[in-house]
Amino acid sequence: MANEPENLVLELLRGIRADMATNGELAEVKADIGDVRAEVHSLRADVAADLVSMQAKAEADQKATRDQIVGLRRALVEYHSAVIGHGVLISELEARVRRVEQHLNLPAIDAH
């Protein structure tokens, strides 16, 4: 019987040590979970900052495209106005040449 209490005490001590080791492992796991949570929050902040940056860049690109379209539209209107203006001047000049040709009884330029 002398061996039994000694073995019982040893067994209880081993059980307590195992419980303590399990508690220590739990603490480590909790610490790891805390680290993972911090990393996830940091990652969330990084993603949010990237999204804001991408949105600002997209808005800047859209503004640049709108400005290019406005410039192109302005150039087209100016070109069209110049062509129409020259067209009117050319038609007036052709009318005058026809009158001169008729007045001088010259053959039309198209006949040459």
C-alpha positions in Angstrom: 0.0 0.0 0.0 2.9 2.3 0.4 3.4 2.4 -3.3 -0.2 3.3 -4.1 -0.3 6.8 -2.5 3.0 7.6 -4.1 1.7 6.6 -7.5 -1.6 8.4 -6.8 0.2 11.6 -6.0 2.5 11.2 -9.0 -0.5 10.6 -11.2 -2.3 13.7 -9.8 0.9 15.8 -10.4 1.2 14.5 -13.9 -2.5 15.4 -14.5 -2.0 18.9 -13.1 1.1 19.3 -15.3 -0.9 18.2 -18.4 -3.7 20.6 -17.5 -1.2 23.4 -17.1 0.5 22.6 -20.4 -3.0 22.6 -22.1 -3.7 26.0 -20.5 -0.4 27.3 -21.7 -1.1 26.0 -25.2 -4.5 27.7 -25.0 -2.9 30.9 -24.1 -0.5 30.6 -27.1 -3.5 29.8 -29.4 -5.3 32.9 -28.1 -2.2 35.0 -28.6 -2.0 33.7 -32.2 -5.6 34.4 -32.8 -5.1 38.0 -31.5 -2.2 38.3 -34.0 -4.3 37.0 -36.8 -7.1 39.5 -35.9 -4.6 42.4 -35.9 -3.2 41.3 -39.3 -6.8 41.0 -40.7 -7.6 44.5 -39.5 -4.4 45.8 -41.0 -5.2 44.1 -44.3 -8.7 45.5 -44.2 -7.3 49.0 -43.8 -4.8 48.4 -46.7 -7.6 47.2 -49.0 -9.8 50.2 -48.1 -6.9 52.6 -48.8 -6.2 50.9 -52.1 -9.9 51.1 -53.1 -10.0 54.8 -52.3 -6.8 55.3 -54.3 -8.2 53.4 -57.3 -11.5 55.3 -57.2 -9.6 58.6 -57.1 -7.4 57.5 -60.1 -10.5 56.4 -62.0 -12.1 59.7 -61.4 -9.0 61.5 -62.6 -8.8 59.3 -65.7 -12.5 60.1 -66.4 -11.9 63.8 -66.0 -8.9 63.6 -68.4 -11.0 61.7 -70.9 -13.8 64.3 -70.6 -11.3 67.1 -71.1 -9.9 65.4 -74.2 -13.4 64.9 -75.6 -14.2 68.6 -75.0 -10.9 69.6 -76.8 -11.7 67.3 -79.7 -15.3 68.7 -79.9 -13.9 72.3 -79.9 -11.4 71.5 -82.6 -14.1 69.8 -84.7 -16.4 72.8 -84.4 -13.5 75.2 -85.3 -12.5 73.1 -88.2 -16.1 72.8 -89.4 -16.6 76.5 -89.1 -13.5 77.2 -91.1 -14.5 74.7 -93.8 -18.0 76.2 -94.1 -16.5 79.7 -94.1 -14.1 78.7 -96.9 -16.9 76.9 -98.7 -19.0 80.0 -98.8 -16.0 82.1 -100.0 -15.2 79.5 -102.7 -18.8 79.4 -103.9 -18.9 83.2 -104.1 -15.7 83.2 -106.0 -17.0 80.5 -108.4 -20.2 82.6 -109.0 -18.1 85.6 -109.8 -15.9 83.7 -112.2 -19.1 82.4 -114.0 -20.4 85.9 -114.3 -17.1 87.1 -115.7 -17.0 84.2 -118.1 -20.6 85.0 -119.2 -19.8 88.7 -119.6 -16.7 88.0 -121.7 -18.4 85.2 -123.6 -15.6 82.8 -122.4 -16.1 79.0 -122.3 -16.7 77.6 -118.9 -13.7 76.3 -116.9 -15.4 72.8 -116.9 -15.2 72.7 -120.7 -11.3 72.7 -120.6 
